[in-house]
Amino acid sequence: MVTNTYSKWGVRLGTLVLWAAAGASVVYWGLRLSAPSSASTAPAVAPAPVAMDAQALARLLGAAPAAPGVAAPVAPTASRFTLIGVLSGRSSGGGAALIAVDGKPAKPFRVGAAVDEGLVLQALGPRQAQLGASMGGPATVTLDMPLKN
């Protein structure tokens, strides 16, 4: 007579563990393969602003070429700067301004720091920055923040 030495519950429990492991493996790999890959997506980069050639555009539209002795008009100094944000120290007189120069990304400048050749950030207001030749001199350029739409 042959006796059964295997327990029915042991076999059932072993089968349950194997199926649970197989199911967990399927769920893991399914989630892993369906998730978007961070390495395959390229970061969004804003296109660089296009510089317009005024003379080429004028020739294209049929304008007569400029005389060789006439200099091209120089852009006003204030148009080279864009005030993005202001953090003014009301009681200390200090602070910082976020200023973009010549269409480049904005950089923070503290009061007294050189913004461009010959221009220093002199003073700040709630929505305004004043630039001048030196800290004690008169302001030659006043930048205002654009109004929110």
Buried (B, 14 or more C-beta within 10 A) or exposed (E): EEEEEEEEEEEEEEEEEEEEEEEEEEEEEEEEEEEEEEEEEEEEEEEEEEEEEEEEEEEEEEEEEEEEEEEEEEEEEEEBBBBBEBEBEEEEEBBBBBBBBEEEEBEEBEBEEEBBEEBBBBBBBEBBBBBBEEEEEEBBBBBEBEEEE
